[in-house]
Amino acid sequence: MTETDDKMRAFAEQVFASETKDENIRDEISMFDVADDCPILHHEMAHHLHTDDDVEKRKKRHERSRTMAQGAPAAIEHWEVDTPTYLEVPDFQRVAIIGDYASGVTMDDFELSCKGLYRALTIREKYMRLAFQRFPRTASKYLRDIDGEPFKPDDQLQPVFTPPPKNGEDPFDTKNLPKNLGYVARMKDGVIYVYNDTAAADKHQPKDLPCPDYATFIDDMNFLIALIAQGPTKTYTHRRLKFLMSKFNVHEMLNEMEEMKELKMNPHRDFYNCRKVDTHIHAAACMNQKHLLRFIKKSYRVDADRVVHNLKGKEVTMKELFQSLNLHPYDLTVDSLDVHAGRQTFQRFDKFNAKYNPVGASELRDLYLKTENHISGEYFATIIKEVATDLEEAKYQYAEPRLSIYGCNPNEWTKLSSWFVKHRVFSPNLKWMIQVPRIYDIFRGRNFVPHFGKMLENIFLPVYQATIDPQSNPELSIFLKHVTGFDSVDDESKHSGHMFSTKSPKPEEWDIVKNPSYTYYIYYMYANIAKLNQLRRERGMNTFTFRPHCGEAGAVTHLLACFMTADNISHGLNLKKSPVLQYLYFLSQLPIAMSPLSNNSLFLEYAKNPLLEFHKKGLVVSLSTDDPMQFSFCHSNRGVSLLCLALSS
């Protein structure tokens, strides 16, 4: 016995030493770990993946997966679990929880939490229906059950998108544009209203295009602010999120090898030939740095003597432009191009924005990455079409590049659509998003706009007019067919010092050189998009989704405002700070396009990114590139696949 005790004590000391020693230099044997290069483990995995069980064994294992054992060690009781048909996956083990439901909080707290969550979901459903944006069918069905009303699948509203052109069909054809309705559109209190005629407009008798007024919006938002700060609700949602993650971990533990087996048995589908859509990518950085460098050198070889820029009132050729910058394209490298974001941009959004200037020269950005310049954006269009060609050759990759509308003047839409049509920047693998930078303070400081209401009018009124009378601006009408939504962009960490409330000035009254709050921007963009979508759906046109940058930095209230108004968001990092909001995003299945490589250079280190955690909890997340020019290390434009591959490895 003494000899045995000595051996056990020695082994225990060995295990303890292995657990306390630095993991990077662990040499001792541990009963909890198996080396990655263990030949026995590899043999068992290979045997499992390539051995076909007979039918009888499959049935027995499937039956076992439907049985759950409960009870004390002395008496184990077996329960038979009824599994829905859609969950009957062969050979997959599933866990069922049997017995009285226990939420982990008192019944009073449980009831309080559920009532708050129910009202929060009804608020989002209301805003989504008015803007023809998505709300999950399952959540809607349960809400109808609580209301005691029948669920009608036909009541589910969805965005309307323009289908791809058929073979031989010209995507720029203007012959079949709808006729003029004769309506009048005018802005009042920051929102565009549509009237039957001028007389109705003078009397302010608008058409019935419902939208929550700002008082209703503020009331709903105040309720949600109180909800996310409510102690019992925070406790309940925190426990539910932990439970969801535990479910995923148990599933992964039980079925990892079975899933690998199913994956290998799936014919003609692997990571590279499944369809991928980059839903968050900015057009001005949609190419990687090597692609941009190649294009700059090629354009210099071909167009060195071409007049391409206006420098201090004088037209200059490309050769003269580079000479004024003391540069020669032959000497440029990806390092000297200096468009790649690094650690020097961390928490420095100003330095990140400067990375859009090749070699730090705004003249080159104007020449190569702008739609409006001395050569009418020809080079920018060519680069985007080359990126689109790469996507088409990859066959399974799509993207939604973002183009900017600033709101400085109403002609921006006309110029942008003219660029799109003139250079025929169309691809079946591309749709377009419109991003609106939140930089009113800069425009007001330079007297570009008299007040915030004018900026909103410049952004939305031309789109309303093109919807009412498409033939008045056919190029814009064609361009809008290929636009899927609007985005709101800028540095979220900038604090405006303004809280959106009923005392806030109306947009026409906001004439100070100070930026409104994030929520102020979000509400007025949503209100105009909601009314616009109702009008366009009435005309049989495509509608727009609202998909702002949100939760990358700044206050949690940004995420709350977008929970109410946005079809989906980009980033969403700050969700990890609020369990209530995180659980609401799960219940409403609100999509989040996440960009870990982008966050790593700006706001959050790669290892701390919550992407995997959100995925395990059941939130709807996807990977996106954001800015391949700044963040991609790849040498091809197939950025989505290679980014995903890098993350998965």
C-alpha positions as CSV (number, residue, x, y, z in Angstrom):
1,M,0.0,0.0,0.0
2,T,2.9,2.4,0.9
3,E,4.5,1.8,-2.5
4,T,1.1,2.4,-4.3
5,D,0.6,5.6,-2.3
6,D,4.0,6.9,-3.2
7,K,3.4,6.3,-6.9
8,M,0.0,8.0,-6.8
9,R,1.5,11.0,-4.9
10,A,4.3,11.2,-7.5
11,F,1.8,11.2,-10.4
12,A,-0.3,13.8,-8.7
13,E,2.7,16.1,-8.2
14,Q,3.5,15.6,-11.9
15,V,0.0,16.6,-13.0
16,F,0.0,19.6,-10.6
17,A,3.3,20.7,-12.0
18,S,2.0,20.4,-15.5
19,E,-1.0,22.6,-14.7
20,T,0.9,25.3,-13.0
21,K,3.8,25.6,-15.4
22,D,3.6,27.9,-18.3
23,E,1.6,26.3,-21.1
24,N,4.1,27.3,-23.8
25,I,6.9,25.2,-22.2
26,R,4.8,22.4,-20.8
27,D,6.7,19.1,-20.9
28,E,5.0,17.0,-18.2
29,I,2.3,14.4,-18.9
30,S,-1.2,15.6,-18.1
31,M,-4.2,13.4,-17.8
32,F,-6.3,16.2,-19.2
33,D,-4.5,16.9,-22.5
34,V,-3.6,14.8,-25.5
35,A,-0.8,16.0,-27.8
36,D,-2.0,17.3,-31.2
37,D,0.5,15.0,-33.0
38,C,-0.7,11.9,-31.0
39,P,-0.7,8.9,-33.6
40,I,-3.4,7.1,-31.7
41,L,-5.7,10.2,-31.9
42,H,-5.0,10.6,-35.6
43,H,-5.7,6.9,-36.2
44,E,-9.0,7.0,-34.4
45,M,-10.1,10.1,-36.2
46,A,-9.3,8.7,-39.6
47,H,-11.0,5.4,-38.7
48,H,-14.1,7.3,-37.7
49,L,-14.3,9.4,-40.7
50,H,-13.8,6.7,-43.3
51,T,-15.7,3.8,-41.7
52,D,-19.3,3.3,-42.8
53,D,-21.3,1.8,-40.0
54,D,-24.0,-0.8,-40.9
55,V,-27.6,0.2,-40.8
56,E,-28.3,-1.5,-37.5
57,K,-25.6,0.4,-35.7
58,R,-26.8,3.6,-37.1
59,K,-30.3,3.0,-35.8
60,K,-29.1,2.0,-32.4
61,R,-26.9,5.1,-32.1
62,H,-29.7,7.3,-33.3
63,E,-32.1,5.8,-30.7
64,R,-29.5,6.5,-28.0
65,S,-29.2,10.1,-29.1
66,R,-32.9,10.5,-28.3
67,T,-32.6,9.2,-24.8
68,M,-31.5,11.2,-21.8
69,A,-30.5,9.7,-18.5
70,Q,-31.4,11.5,-15.3
71,G,-31.3,10.8,-11.5
72,A,-29.0,9.9,-8.7
73,P,-26.1,7.4,-9.0
74,A,-28.2,4.7,-7.3
75,A,-31.2,5.0,-9.6
76,I,-30.9,6.1,-13.2
77,E,-34.2,6.9,-14.9
78,H,-34.5,7.1,-18.7
79,W,-36.8,9.5,-20.5
80,E,-37.8,9.2,-24.1
81,V,-37.7,12.5,-25.9
82,D,-39.9,13.4,-28.9
83,T,-37.7,15.0,-31.5
84,P,-39.1,17.3,-34.2
85,T,-38.7,15.9,-37.7
86,Y,-36.3,18.7,-38.8
87,L,-34.0,17.8,-35.9
88,E,-33.7,14.1,-36.8
89,V,-30.2,14.2,-38.2
90,P,-28.7,10.7,-38.5
91,D,-25.9,9.9,-36.1
92,F,-26.0,13.3,-34.3
93,Q,-26.4,13.2,-30.6
94,R,-28.8,15.8,-29.1
95,V,-29.4,16.9,-25.5
96,A,-32.8,17.5,-24.1
97,I,-33.7,19.2,-20.8
98,I,-36.5,17.5,-19.0
99,G,-38.4,18.6,-15.9
100,D,-39.9,21.8,-14.5
101,Y,-38.6,24.9,-16.1
102,A,-36.2,26.9,-14.0
103,S,-35.0,30.3,-15.2
104,G,-32.4,30.8,-12.5
105,V,-34.2,33.9,-11.1
106,T,-37.3,34.4,-9.0
107,M,-40.7,34.2,-10.6
108,D,-41.3,37.9,-10.1
109,D,-38.0,38.8,-11.8
110,F,-38.7,36.2,-14.5
111,E,-42.1,37.8,-15.2
112,L,-40.6,41.3,-15.2
113,S,-37.9,40.3,-17.6
114,C,-40.1,38.5,-20.0
115,K,-42.6,41.5,-20.2
116,G,-39.7,43.8,-21.0
117,L,-38.3,41.6,-23.6
118,Y,-41.7,41.1,-25.2
119,R,-42.3,44.8,-25.5
120,A,-38.8,45.3,-26.9
121,L,-39.5,42.8,-29.6
122,T,-42.8,44.4,-30.5
123,I,-41.1,47.7,-30.8
124,R,-38.6,46.3,-33.3
125,E,-41.3,44.5,-35.2
126,K,-43.2,47.7,-35.6
127,Y,-40.3,49.6,-37.0
128,M,-39.3,46.8,-39.3
129,R,-42.8,46.5,-40.8
130,L,-43.0,50.2,-41.5
131,A,-39.7,50.2,-43.4
132,F,-40.3,46.9,-45.2
133,Q,-37.3,45.4,-43.4
134,R,-36.8,41.9,-42.0
135,F,-38.2,40.5,-38.8
136,P,-37.8,36.7,-38.1
137,R,-40.8,34.5,-38.7
138,T,-40.4,32.5,-35.5
139,A,-40.3,35.5,-33.2
140,S,-43.3,37.0,-35.0
141,K,-45.2,33.8,-34.6
142,Y,-44.6,33.7,-30.8
143,L,-45.6,37.4,-30.5
144,R,-48.9,36.6,-32.2
145,D,-49.5,33.7,-29.8
146,I,-48.9,36.1,-26.8
147,D,-51.3,38.6,-28.4
148,G,-53.9,35.9,-28.9
149,E,-53.9,36.6,-32.6
150,P,-53.5,34.1,-35.5
151,F,-50.2,34.2,-37.3
152,K,-50.5,35.0,-41.0
153,P,-47.4,34.2,-43.1
154,D,-48.6,36.6,-45.7
155,D,-48.2,39.5,-43.2
156,Q,-44.4,38.9,-43.2
157,L,-42.9,41.9,-45.1
158,Q,-39.5,41.6,-46.8
159,P,-37.2,44.0,-48.7
160,V,-37.7,44.1,-52.5
161,F,-34.5,43.7,-54.6
162,T,-34.0,44.1,-58.3
163,P,-33.5,40.7,-59.9
164,P,-30.3,40.2,-62.0
165,P,-30.9,41.0,-65.8
166,K,-31.7,38.1,-68.0
167,N,-29.4,36.9,-70.8
168,G,-29.2,39.6,-73.5
169,E,-31.0,42.2,-71.3
170,D,-29.3,45.6,-70.9
171,P,-29.1,46.6,-67.2
172,F,-28.8,50.3,-68.3
173,D,-32.0,50.2,-70.5
174,T,-34.3,53.3,-69.7
175,K,-37.2,52.4,-72.1
176,N,-39.4,50.8,-69.4
177,L,-39.2,53.4,-66.7
178,P,-42.5,54.1,-64.9
179,K,-44.4,57.2,-65.7
180,N,-44.6,60.4,-63.6
181,L,-47.2,60.3,-60.8
182,G,-47.3,64.1,-60.5
183,Y,-46.7,64.0,-56.7
184,V,-44.9,66.8,-54.9
185,A,-42.1,66.0,-52.3
186,R,-41.1,68.5,-49.7
187,M,-39.1,68.4,-46.4
188,K,-40.7,69.4,-43.1
189,D,-39.0,68.9,-39.7
190,G,-36.2,66.8,-41.2
191,V,-38.6,64.3,-43.0
192,I,-39.6,64.2,-46.6
193,Y,-43.4,64.2,-47.1
194,V,-45.2,63.3,-50.3
195,Y,-48.3,65.3,-51.5
196,N,-50.8,64.7,-54.3
197,D,-50.2,68.2,-55.7
198,T,-48.8,71.6,-54.9
199,A,-52.1,72.7,-53.2
200,A,-52.0,69.8,-50.8
201,A,-48.3,70.6,-50.1
202,D,-49.1,74.2,-49.2
203,K,-51.8,73.0,-46.8
204,H,-49.5,70.2,-45.5
205,Q,-51.9,67.4,-46.4
206,P,-49.4,64.5,-47.1
207,K,-50.2,61.1,-48.5
208,D,-50.6,58.3,-45.9
209,L,-47.0,57.0,-45.6
210,P,-46.9,56.2,-41.8
211,C,-43.7,56.6,-39.8
212,P,-43.1,57.0,-36.0
213,D,-42.6,60.6,-35.2
214,Y,-39.6,61.6,-33.1
215,A,-41.7,61.8,-29.9
216,T,-42.7,58.2,-30.3
217,F,-39.2,57.2,-31.2
218,I,-37.8,58.9,-28.1
219,D,-40.5,57.2,-25.9
220,D,-39.6,53.8,-27.3
221,M,-35.9,54.4,-26.9
222,N,-36.3,55.6,-23.3
223,F,-38.1,52.3,-22.5
224,L,-35.3,50.3,-24.0
225,I,-32.6,52.3,-22.1
226,A,-34.4,51.5,-18.9
227,L,-34.7,47.9,-19.9
228,I,-31.0,47.3,-20.6
229,A,-30.2,48.8,-17.2
230,Q,-32.7,46.7,-15.3
231,G,-31.0,44.4,-12.8
232,P,-33.4,41.4,-13.0
233,T,-33.4,41.5,-16.8
234,K,-29.6,41.7,-16.9
235,T,-29.3,38.7,-14.6
236,Y,-31.8,36.6,-16.6
237,T,-30.4,37.4,-20.1
238,H,-26.8,36.8,-18.8
239,R,-27.9,33.3,-17.7
240,R,-29.7,32.6,-20.9
241,L,-26.7,33.6,-23.0
242,K,-24.4,31.3,-20.9
243,F,-26.9,28.5,-21.5
244,L,-26.9,29.1,-25.2
245,M,-23.1,29.0,-25.3
246,S,-23.1,25.8,-23.2
247,K,-25.6,24.1,-25.6
248,F,-23.2,24.9,-28.5
249,N,-20.2,23.6,-26.6
250,V,-22.0,20.4,-25.7
251,H,-23.1,19.9,-29.3
252,E,-19.5,20.5,-30.5
253,M,-18.2,18.0,-28.0
254,L,-20.7,15.3,-29.0
255,N,-20.8,15.7,-32.7
256,E,-17.6,17.3,-33.9
257,M,-16.4,14.1,-35.7
258,E,-19.8,13.4,-37.1
259,E,-20.0,16.9,-38.6
260,M,-16.6,16.4,-40.1
261,K,-17.7,13.1,-41.6
262,E,-20.8,14.8,-43.1
263,L,-18.7,17.6,-44.4
264,K,-16.3,15.2,-46.2
265,M,-19.3,13.2,-47.7
266,N,-20.8,16.4,-49.2
267,P,-20.1,16.3,-53.0
268,H,-18.9,19.3,-54.9
269,R,-19.1,21.7,-52.0
270,D,-16.2,22.9,-49.9
271,F,-15.1,26.3,-48.5
272,Y,-14.1,27.7,-51.9
273,N,-17.2,26.8,-53.9
274,C,-19.9,27.8,-51.5
275,R,-21.4,31.2,-52.1
276,K,-20.0,34.1,-50.1
277,V,-21.2,37.7,-50.0
278,D,-19.1,40.5,-48.7
279,T,-21.8,42.7,-47.2
280,H,-19.5,45.3,-45.7
281,I,-16.8,46.6,-48.1
282,H,-16.0,50.2,-49.1
283,A,-15.6,50.9,-52.8
284,A,-12.7,53.2,-52.3
285,A,-10.7,50.4,-50.7
286,C,-12.2,47.3,-52.4
287,M,-8.9,46.4,-54.1
288,N,-5.9,45.2,-52.2
289,Q,-2.7,47.3,-52.0
290,K,-0.9,45.2,-54.6
291,H,-3.8,45.6,-57.1
292,L,-3.7,49.4,-56.6
293,L,0.0,49.6,-57.1
294,R,-0.1,47.6,-60.3
295,F,-2.9,49.8,-61.6
296,I,-0.9,53.0,-60.8
297,K,2.1,51.7,-62.7
298,K,0.1,50.5,-65.6
299,S,-1.8,53.8,-66.0
300,Y,1.5,55.7,-65.9
301,R,2.9,53.6,-68.7
302,V,-0.2,54.1,-70.9
303,D,-1.3,57.7,-70.0
304,A,1.8,59.5,-68.8
305,D,1.1,62.4,-71.2
306,R,-2.6,62.6,-70.6
307,V,-4.1,65.6,-68.8
308,V,-5.6,64.0,-65.7
309,H,-5.6,66.6,-62.9
310,N,-6.2,70.3,-62.1
311,L,-3.3,71.5,-59.9
312,K,-3.7,74.9,-58.4
313,G,-5.9,76.0,-61.4
314,K,-3.6,74.5,-64.0
315,E,-4.2,71.4,-66.0
316,V,-1.3,68.9,-65.7
317,T,-0.5,65.6,-67.2
318,M,0.1,62.5,-65.2
319,K,3.8,62.8,-65.6
320,E,3.8,66.4,-64.4
321,L,1.6,65.4,-61.4
322,F,4.0,62.7,-60.2
323,Q,6.9,65.1,-60.8
324,S,5.2,67.7,-58.5
325,L,5.0,65.0,-55.9
326,N,8.7,64.1,-56.4
327,L,7.7,60.5,-57.3
328,H,8.1,58.0,-60.1
329,P,5.7,55.1,-60.2
330,Y,8.6,52.7,-61.1
331,D,10.1,53.3,-57.6
332,L,6.8,52.7,-55.7
333,T,6.3,49.6,-53.6
334,V,3.5,48.4,-51.4
335,D,5.5,49.8,-48.4
336,S,6.0,53.2,-49.9
337,L,2.4,53.3,-51.1
338,D,1.6,53.3,-47.3
339,V,-2.1,52.5,-47.5
340,H,-2.0,49.5,-45.2
341,A,-3.3,50.1,-41.6
342,G,-1.1,48.9,-38.8
343,R,-0.7,49.3,-35.1
344,Q,-0.1,53.0,-35.6
345,T,-3.8,53.4,-36.5
346,F,-5.1,51.7,-33.3
347,Q,-7.5,54.1,-31.6
348,R,-6.6,56.7,-34.2
349,F,-9.4,57.1,-36.7
350,D,-7.8,60.2,-38.1
351,K,-4.7,58.3,-39.1
352,F,-6.8,55.5,-40.5
353,N,-8.6,57.9,-42.8
354,A,-5.3,59.2,-44.0
355,K,-4.5,55.7,-45.3
356,Y,-6.9,56.4,-48.1
357,N,-4.3,58.7,-49.6
358,P,-1.6,56.7,-51.6
359,V,1.9,57.9,-50.6
360,G,0.1,60.4,-48.3
361,A,-0.9,62.4,-51.4
362,S,-4.5,63.5,-51.6
363,E,-3.9,64.2,-55.3
364,L,-3.5,60.5,-56.0
365,R,-6.6,59.7,-54.0
366,D,-8.5,62.2,-56.1
367,L,-7.2,60.7,-59.3
368,Y,-7.6,57.0,-58.6
369,L,-10.2,56.6,-55.9
370,K,-12.9,59.3,-56.6
371,T,-15.9,59.2,-58.9
372,E,-15.7,63.0,-59.5
373,N,-12.5,64.4,-60.8
374,H,-10.8,65.7,-64.0
375,I,-11.3,62.4,-65.9
376,S,-14.8,61.8,-64.6
377,G,-13.7,58.9,-62.3
378,E,-12.5,56.7,-65.1
379,Y,-9.6,55.1,-63.2
380,F,-11.8,54.4,-60.2
381,A,-14.4,52.7,-62.4
382,T,-11.8,50.6,-64.1
383,I,-10.3,49.4,-60.8
384,I,-13.8,48.4,-59.6
385,K,-14.6,46.6,-62.8
386,E,-11.3,44.7,-62.4
387,V,-12.3,43.7,-58.9
388,A,-15.7,42.6,-60.3
389,T,-14.0,40.5,-63.0
390,D,-12.1,38.7,-60.3
391,L,-15.3,38.0,-58.4
392,E,-17.0,36.7,-61.6
393,E,-14.0,34.4,-62.3
394,A,-14.2,33.1,-58.8
395,K,-17.9,32.3,-59.6
396,Y,-19.1,32.0,-56.0
397,Q,-18.2,35.4,-54.6
398,Y,-20.3,38.6,-54.4
399,A,-19.9,42.0,-52.8
400,E,-21.8,45.2,-52.0
401,P,-19.4,48.1,-52.3
402,R,-20.3,51.4,-50.6
403,L,-20.3,54.7,-52.4
404,S,-20.6,58.0,-50.6
405,I,-23.3,60.7,-50.7
406,Y,-22.3,63.6,-48.4
407,G,-25.3,65.9,-48.6
408,C,-23.4,69.0,-49.5
409,N,-25.5,69.7,-52.6
410,P,-28.5,67.9,-54.3
411,N,-26.4,67.3,-57.5
412,E,-24.3,64.6,-55.9
413,W,-26.8,61.9,-56.9
414,T,-26.8,63.1,-60.5
415,K,-23.0,63.0,-60.7
416,L,-22.8,59.6,-59.0
417,S,-25.4,58.0,-61.3
418,S,-23.8,59.6,-64.4
419,W,-20.5,58.0,-63.4
420,F,-22.2,54.7,-62.9
421,V,-23.9,54.7,-66.3
422,K,-21.1,56.4,-68.3
423,H,-18.5,53.8,-67.3
424,R,-21.1,51.0,-67.1
425,V,-19.9,49.9,-63.7
426,F,-22.2,46.9,-63.6
427,S,-21.5,43.3,-62.6
428,P,-23.9,40.4,-61.7
429,N,-21.6,39.9,-58.7
430,L,-22.0,43.4,-57.4
431,K,-24.8,45.4,-55.7
432,W,-24.3,48.8,-54.3
433,M,-24.7,50.6,-50.9
434,I,-24.9,54.3,-50.2
435,Q,-22.9,55.5,-47.2
436,V,-23.6,58.8,-45.6
437,P,-20.7,60.1,-43.4
438,R,-21.7,61.8,-40.2
439,I,-19.7,65.0,-40.8
440,Y,-22.3,67.8,-40.7
441,D,-20.1,69.8,-38.4
442,I,-17.4,70.0,-41.1
443,F,-19.8,71.1,-43.8
444,R,-21.5,73.7,-41.5
445,G,-18.1,75.1,-40.5
446,R,-17.3,75.7,-44.2
447,N,-20.8,77.1,-44.9
448,F,-21.6,74.3,-47.4
449,V,-25.0,73.9,-45.7
450,P,-27.1,76.4,-43.6
451,H,-28.5,73.7,-41.2
452,F,-28.8,70.0,-40.7
453,G,-32.2,69.9,-42.4
454,K,-30.6,71.0,-45.7
455,M,-28.1,68.1,-45.5
456,L,-30.9,65.6,-45.1
457,E,-32.8,67.2,-47.9
458,N,-29.8,67.0,-50.3
459,I,-29.5,63.3,-49.4
460,F,-33.1,62.2,-49.8
461,L,-35.1,64.6,-51.9
462,P,-33.5,63.6,-55.2
463,V,-34.3,60.0,-54.5
464,Y,-37.9,60.8,-53.8
465,Q,-38.1,62.8,-57.0
466,A,-36.6,60.0,-59.0
467,T,-39.2,57.6,-57.5
468,I,-42.1,59.9,-58.3
469,D,-40.9,60.7,-61.8
470,P,-38.2,58.3,-63.0
471,Q,-38.1,59.8,-66.4
472,S,-37.0,63.1,-65.1
473,N,-33.6,61.6,-64.1
474,P,-33.3,58.3,-66.0
475,E,-29.6,57.7,-65.0
476,L,-30.4,58.0,-61.3
477,S,-33.5,55.8,-61.7
478,I,-31.3,53.1,-63.3
479,F,-28.6,53.4,-60.6
480,L,-31.2,53.1,-57.8
481,K,-32.3,49.7,-59.2
482,H,-28.9,48.4,-58.2
483,V,-28.7,50.0,-54.7
484,T,-29.7,47.7,-51.8
485,G,-29.4,50.1,-48.9
486,F,-28.1,53.0,-46.9
487,D,-25.3,53.1,-44.4
488,S,-24.3,55.7,-41.8
489,V,-20.5,55.9,-41.3
490,D,-17.9,57.7,-39.2
491,D,-15.9,57.4,-36.0
492,E,-18.3,56.3,-33.3
493,S,-15.9,57.1,-30.6
494,K,-16.4,60.8,-31.2
495,H,-18.7,62.1,-28.5
496,S,-21.1,64.9,-29.6
497,G,-22.3,65.9,-26.1
498,H,-25.9,65.9,-27.4
499,M,-28.6,63.6,-26.1
500,F,-31.5,63.1,-28.4
501,S,-34.7,64.1,-26.6
502,T,-38.0,65.9,-27.1
503,K,-36.1,69.2,-26.3
504,S,-33.7,68.6,-29.2
505,P,-34.0,71.2,-32.0
506,K,-35.6,70.2,-35.3
507,P,-33.1,69.6,-38.2
508,E,-34.0,73.0,-39.8
509,E,-33.2,74.7,-36.4
510,W,-29.9,72.8,-36.0
511,D,-27.7,75.6,-37.5
512,I,-24.7,75.4,-35.0
513,V,-21.3,74.2,-35.9
514,K,-21.7,71.0,-33.8
515,N,-22.5,67.5,-34.9
516,P,-25.8,66.0,-33.7
517,S,-25.7,62.7,-31.8
518,Y,-25.5,59.3,-33.4
519,T,-29.1,58.6,-32.4
520,Y,-30.2,61.9,-34.0
521,Y,-28.7,60.8,-37.3
522,I,-30.1,57.3,-37.1
523,Y,-33.7,58.4,-36.5
524,Y,-33.9,60.9,-39.3
525,M,-32.2,58.5,-41.8
526,Y,-34.6,55.7,-40.8
527,A,-37.7,58.0,-41.0
528,N,-36.9,59.1,-44.5
529,I,-36.0,55.6,-45.7
530,A,-39.2,54.1,-44.2
531,K,-41.4,56.6,-46.1
532,L,-39.3,56.2,-49.3
533,N,-39.7,52.4,-49.1
534,Q,-43.5,52.7,-48.8
535,L,-43.6,54.9,-51.9
536,R,-41.3,52.7,-53.9
537,R,-43.1,49.5,-53.0
538,E,-46.4,51.2,-54.0
539,R,-44.7,51.8,-57.4
540,G,-43.4,48.2,-57.8
541,M,-39.8,49.4,-57.3
542,N,-37.0,47.9,-55.2
543,T,-36.7,49.1,-51.6
544,F,-33.7,50.0,-49.5
545,T,-32.5,48.5,-46.2
546,F,-30.9,50.6,-43.4
547,R,-27.6,49.0,-42.5
548,P,-25.4,51.4,-40.5
549,H,-22.0,51.0,-38.9
550,C,-22.8,50.4,-35.3
551,G,-21.2,49.2,-32.1
552,E,-17.6,49.5,-33.3
553,A,-16.9,52.0,-30.5
554,G,-18.9,54.7,-28.6
555,A,-21.9,54.3,-26.3
556,V,-24.1,51.2,-26.1
557,T,-27.1,53.4,-27.0
558,H,-25.9,53.3,-30.6
559,L,-26.7,49.6,-30.6
560,L,-30.0,50.3,-29.0
561,A,-31.0,52.8,-31.7
562,C,-30.1,50.4,-34.4
563,F,-32.0,47.6,-32.7
564,M,-35.1,49.7,-33.3
565,T,-34.4,50.9,-36.9
566,A,-31.7,48.9,-38.7
567,D,-32.2,45.8,-40.9
568,N,-28.7,44.8,-40.0
569,I,-25.5,46.4,-38.8
570,S,-21.7,46.3,-39.3
571,H,-19.3,45.6,-36.4
572,G,-21.4,45.3,-33.2
573,L,-18.4,44.8,-30.9
574,N,-20.0,46.7,-28.0
575,L,-22.8,44.1,-27.7
576,K,-20.5,42.2,-25.3
577,K,-21.0,45.1,-22.8
578,S,-24.8,44.6,-22.6
579,P,-26.3,41.1,-22.0
580,V,-29.8,42.5,-22.5
581,L,-29.1,44.0,-25.9
582,Q,-27.1,40.9,-26.9
583,Y,-30.0,38.7,-26.0
584,L,-32.4,40.9,-27.9
585,Y,-30.1,40.8,-31.0
586,F,-30.3,37.0,-30.6
587,L,-34.1,36.8,-30.3
588,S,-34.6,39.1,-33.2
589,Q,-31.9,37.4,-35.3
590,L,-30.5,40.8,-36.2
591,P,-27.6,40.2,-38.6
592,I,-24.1,41.5,-37.8
593,A,-21.4,41.8,-40.4
594,M,-18.2,41.6,-38.4
595,S,-14.6,42.5,-39.5
596,P,-12.0,41.2,-37.0
597,L,-9.0,42.2,-39.1
598,S,-10.4,45.8,-39.4
599,N,-11.1,45.9,-35.6
600,N,-7.6,44.7,-34.9
601,S,-6.1,47.8,-36.5
602,L,-8.6,50.3,-35.0
603,F,-10.5,49.4,-31.8
604,L,-10.1,45.8,-30.6
605,E,-7.2,43.3,-30.6
606,Y,-7.8,40.2,-32.8
607,A,-7.7,37.7,-29.9
608,K,-10.4,39.7,-28.0
609,N,-12.9,39.8,-30.9
610,P,-16.3,38.4,-29.8
611,L,-17.1,37.0,-33.3
612,L,-16.8,33.3,-32.2
613,E,-18.6,34.0,-28.9
614,F,-21.5,35.6,-30.7
615,H,-21.6,32.7,-33.2
616,K,-21.7,30.1,-30.3
617,K,-24.6,32.0,-28.6
618,G,-26.7,31.9,-31.8
619,L,-26.4,35.5,-33.0
620,V,-26.5,35.9,-36.8
621,V,-22.9,36.9,-37.7
622,S,-21.0,37.0,-40.9
623,L,-17.4,37.8,-41.9
624,S,-16.7,40.9,-44.0
625,T,-13.5,42.5,-45.3
626,D,-14.4,46.2,-44.6
627,D,-11.3,47.6,-46.4
628,P,-9.1,45.1,-48.3
629,M,-6.7,47.9,-49.3
630,Q,-6.0,48.6,-45.6
631,F,-6.3,45.2,-44.0
632,S,-5.8,42.4,-46.5
633,F,-2.5,40.7,-46.8
634,C,-3.6,38.8,-49.9
635,H,-2.2,39.1,-53.4
636,S,-5.6,38.6,-55.1
637,N,-8.9,40.3,-55.0
638,R,-10.6,37.2,-53.7
639,G,-10.5,38.9,-50.3
640,V,-13.6,37.3,-48.8
641,S,-12.5,33.7,-49.2
642,L,-8.9,34.3,-48.1
643,L,-10.0,36.4,-45.1
644,C,-12.4,33.8,-44.0
645,L,-9.7,31.1,-44.5
646,A,-7.2,33.0,-42.4
647,L,-9.8,33.4,-39.6
648,S,-10.9,29.8,-39.7
649,S,-7.3,28.6,-39.4
